Amino acid sequence: MISADELVSRRLLQVTVSWHTHPSGQVTVGPAPDDFLMSRFIGQSIRAVHRIIDHRIETEIGLRLELDHGEVRILNLGDELVITDTALPDALEAALR
């Protein structure tokens, strides 16, 4: 596995998504659609990577990637993967640093 620090200066070449189908348990993997948030960053370089810590539990829960033309946060919130370029609800936003 690549470390977060090794992402700096690399270019985002593709975005892949997967989803779990209930109740069969089947997992489908494929290219992300054009309107998927991360897709607009394809071809851009990662300028910086910042770890996101939930200070309530003192645990790293994600990364903030600074790219050529914007930034995105990738968070593990419980059993959900959250990818966002906007603010989270105030209570959660206040817990992150």
Phi and psi in degrees as a GROMACS rama.xvg file:
@    title "Ramachandran Plot"
@    xaxis  label "Phi"
@    yaxis  label "Psi"
@TYPE xy
-81.8071  140.478  ILE-2
-80.9563  158.841  SER-3
-58.7448  -39.3552  ALA-4
-63.7537  -29.4515  ASP-5
-74.3831  -9.68712  GLU-6
-74.4296  -25.3045  LEU-7
-61.2261  132.723  VAL-8
79.5759  -4.93805  SER-9
-82.6361  156.969  ARG-10
-104.584  137.289  ARG-11
-76.1001  112.247  LEU-12
-94.9877  -31.1115  LEU-13
-158.352  161.989  GLN-14
-128.192  128.494  VAL-15
-118.275  140.36  THR-16
-121.872  157.615  VAL-17
-139.407  152.317  SER-18
-144.399  149.944  TRP-19
-102.218  126.312  HIS-20
-97.8284  123.138  THR-21
-94.4793  150.794  HIS-22
-90.0028  3.58697  PRO-23
-67.0941  -24.8949  SER-24
82.3089  4.28882  GLY-25
-71.8512  137.864  GLN-26
-111.163  127.836  VAL-27
-110.317  134.21  THR-28
-124.856  137.149  VAL-29
-168.447  177.576  GLY-30
-64.5603  145.321  PRO-31
-71.2787  144.95  ALA-32
-67.4628  159.069  PRO-33
-59.2221  -30.4669  ASP-34
-87.9422  4.50579  ASP-35
-71.3518  137.168  PHE-36
-48.1698  -48.3576  LEU-37
-68.9344  -23.1597  MET-38
-60.827  -32.2308  SER-39
-69.5442  -12.3654  ARG-40
-95.7077  -1.76385  PHE-41
-58.3041  133.046  ILE-42
92.4334  -10.7777  GLY-43
-90.3263  153.943  GLN-44
-88.4133  146.161  SER-45
-84.7061  115.677  ILE-46
-86.0791  -33.0535  ARG-47
-158.899  154.427  ALA-48
-129.093  128.668  VAL-49
-122.186  131.312  HIS-50
-76.8314  141.327  ARG-51
-106.649  123.731  ILE-52
-112.089  132.614  ILE-53
-88.3631  105.05  ASP-54
-69.3304  -15.0367  HIS-55
-66.808  -32.5669  ARG-56
-120.13  4.53535  ILE-57
49.3393  49.4509  GLU-58
-132.553  139.789  THR-59
-72.3009  124.656  GLU-60
-120.426  2.45938  ILE-61
175.213  -171.861  GLY-62
-134.476  147.573  LEU-63
-112.288  121.325  ARG-64
-102.195  126.457  LEU-65
-97.6532  121.493  GLU-66
-113.087  -179.636  LEU-67
-53.9591  -41.7012  ASP-68
-130.551  47.9419  HIS-69
143.071  -176.261  GLY-70
-142.314  160.014  GLU-71
-146.097  146.766  VAL-72
-110.991  137.929  ARG-73
-120.263  116.278  ILE-74
-125.34  143.649  LEU-75
-103.341  101.342  ASN-76
-108.912  94.9734  LEU-77
69.3295  -119.306  GLY-78
-105.932  19.9739  ASP-79
-115.896  137.263  GLU-80
-95.5015  122.032  LEU-81
-115.122  126.371  VAL-82
-120.458  120.041  ILE-83
-147.66  152.778  THR-84
-119.344  12.9303  ASP-85
-123.024  170.972  THR-86
-68.7426  150.916  ALA-87
-91.5535  172.466  LEU-88
-53.2061  145.124  PRO-89
-50.059  -44.6892  ASP-90
-63.0937  -40.9949  ALA-91
-72.0194  -43.8289  LEU-92
-56.6237  -39.5806  GLU-93
-67.3657  -26.3775  ALA-94
-82.4085  -13.3983  ALA-95
-97.1182  149.215  LEU-96
